[in-house]
Amino acid sequence: MRKFLISTILLSFYLVPGVVLASELNLNLQYPTFGEINLNDIAQNPAQNLNKIIAWFYYLIVGIAGLSAFVMLVWGGVQWLTSAGDPGKLGDAKDKIYSALLGLLIILGSWLIVNVINPELTRLVPPTAPPH
């Protein structure tokens, strides 16, 4: 217990100067670009554009969903290969693969439905008044 306390105190003394200096530095954060939205331009512009931020999060969520579906497909495939004919493990692997494909289909289907109904809904631009 004593070693843990001493190491915690030493670690905190090691980290405190970095935290204090980080608050005074101008950190150059580079946000990733999703779709056609570059969040770095929005962050540097004092007049934040809410539509672009929402679109950026939408593309981020769709990307994360695709990545998680891929991971679940691979995990289900590995479980299927290592099940060695055990019906319980094989059923779990099939359920995992089925659920990953169904989730991916729902996410991509929702985007497709919105894009077919009205493509302007996926662009998130503010509406303009018709000319007089």
PLY file of the C-alpha trace (Angstrom):
ply
format ascii 1.0
element vertex 132
property float x
property float y
property float z
element edge 131
property int vertex1
property int vertex2
end_header
0.00 0.00 0.00
2.85 2.35 0.84
4.55 1.76 -2.52
1.29 2.49 -4.32
0.84 5.77 -2.43
4.41 6.89 -3.09
4.20 6.01 -6.78
0.87 7.84 -7.10
2.31 10.99 -5.51
5.40 10.87 -7.72
3.30 10.32 -10.83
1.07 13.28 -9.95
4.13 15.53 -9.51
5.33 14.33 -12.89
2.02 15.06 -14.66
1.06 18.40 -13.06
3.53 20.59 -15.03
2.33 19.10 -18.31
-1.30 19.82 -17.48
-0.50 23.41 -16.47
1.56 24.06 -19.59
-1.05 22.49 -21.87
-3.61 25.07 -20.77
-1.35 27.93 -21.90
-0.26 26.43 -25.21
-2.17 26.82 -28.43
-2.64 23.18 -29.32
-2.97 22.49 -33.02
-5.77 19.95 -33.03
-6.46 18.25 -36.34
-9.93 16.76 -36.57
-10.53 14.02 -39.15
-12.55 14.78 -42.25
-15.73 12.75 -42.71
-17.68 13.06 -45.92
-16.99 16.47 -47.37
-16.97 18.22 -44.00
-13.69 19.49 -42.61
-14.20 20.28 -38.93
-10.84 22.08 -38.75
-12.23 24.92 -40.88
-15.30 25.13 -38.70
-13.21 25.18 -35.49
-11.08 28.07 -36.78
-14.11 30.08 -37.88
-15.66 32.00 -34.97
-19.13 31.74 -36.54
-19.75 28.03 -35.99
-21.96 26.36 -38.55
-24.26 23.98 -36.68
-25.38 22.19 -39.85
-21.83 21.17 -40.72
-21.13 19.99 -37.18
-24.26 17.81 -37.21
-23.31 16.41 -40.63
-19.78 15.69 -39.34
-21.21 13.72 -36.40
-23.58 11.87 -38.74
-20.70 10.73 -40.94
-18.66 9.87 -37.84
-21.47 7.68 -36.45
-21.99 5.92 -39.78
-18.23 5.28 -40.00
-18.09 3.90 -36.46
-21.12 1.71 -37.17
-19.46 0.30 -40.29
-16.24 -0.37 -38.42
-18.06 -2.06 -35.54
-20.07 -4.20 -38.00
-16.82 -5.29 -39.64
-15.30 -6.18 -36.25
-18.40 -8.17 -35.27
-18.35 -10.02 -38.61
-14.71 -10.98 -38.10
-15.33 -11.95 -34.48
-18.31 -14.10 -35.49
-16.24 -15.73 -38.24
-13.46 -16.57 -35.80
-16.00 -17.99 -33.36
-17.48 -20.08 -36.17
-14.06 -21.43 -37.12
-13.12 -22.24 -33.53
-16.48 -23.76 -32.56
-15.23 -27.26 -33.48
-18.75 -28.44 -34.22
-20.20 -27.44 -30.84
-23.82 -26.46 -31.61
-23.96 -23.83 -28.84
-20.85 -22.00 -30.00
-21.85 -22.34 -33.64
-25.28 -20.84 -32.89
-23.67 -17.90 -31.05
-21.35 -17.27 -33.99
-24.24 -17.35 -36.47
-26.27 -14.98 -34.30
-23.33 -12.57 -34.08
-22.84 -12.55 -37.86
-26.58 -12.18 -38.46
-26.84 -9.28 -36.01
-23.85 -7.48 -37.53
-25.27 -7.79 -41.04
-28.72 -6.68 -39.87
-27.30 -3.63 -38.09
-25.27 -2.66 -41.14
-28.34 -3.11 -43.33
-30.44 -0.89 -41.04
-27.85 1.91 -40.96
-27.20 1.90 -44.69
-30.91 1.41 -45.43
-31.82 4.47 -43.39
-29.34 6.57 -45.34
-30.65 5.17 -48.62
-34.28 5.87 -47.72
-33.52 9.46 -46.73
-31.43 9.95 -49.87
-34.17 8.54 -52.14
-36.99 10.56 -50.55
-35.14 13.87 -50.65
-31.36 14.11 -51.25
-31.34 17.60 -49.78
-31.96 16.08 -46.33
-28.49 14.52 -46.30
-26.76 17.78 -47.24
-27.98 19.71 -44.18
-28.07 23.17 -45.70
-30.28 25.84 -44.17
-33.43 26.54 -46.17
-33.59 29.72 -48.22
-36.61 31.87 -48.89
-37.95 31.88 -52.44
-37.30 35.09 -54.42
-40.11 37.61 -54.55
0 1
1 2
2 3
3 4
4 5
5 6
6 7
7 8
8 9
9 10
10 11
11 12
12 13
13 14
14 15
15 16
16 17
17 18
18 19
19 20
20 21
21 22
22 23
23 24
24 25
25 26
26 27
27 28
28 29
29 30
30 31
31 32
32 33
33 34
34 35
35 36
36 37
37 38
38 39
39 40
40 41
41 42
42 43
43 44
44 45
45 46
46 47
47 48
48 49
49 50
50 51
51 52
52 53
53 54
54 55
55 56
56 57
57 58
58 59
59 60
60 61
61 62
62 63
63 64
64 65
65 66
66 67
67 68
68 69
69 70
70 71
71 72
72 73
73 74
74 75
75 76
76 77
77 78
78 79
79 80
80 81
81 82
82 83
83 84
84 85
85 86
86 87
87 88
88 89
89 90
90 91
91 92
92 93
93 94
94 95
95 96
96 97
97 98
98 99
99 100
100 101
101 102
102 103
103 104
104 105
105 106
106 107
107 108
108 109
109 110
110 111
111 112
112 113
113 114
114 115
115 116
116 117
117 118
118 119
119 120
120 121
121 122
122 123
123 124
124 125
125 126
126 127
127 128
128 129
129 130
130 131
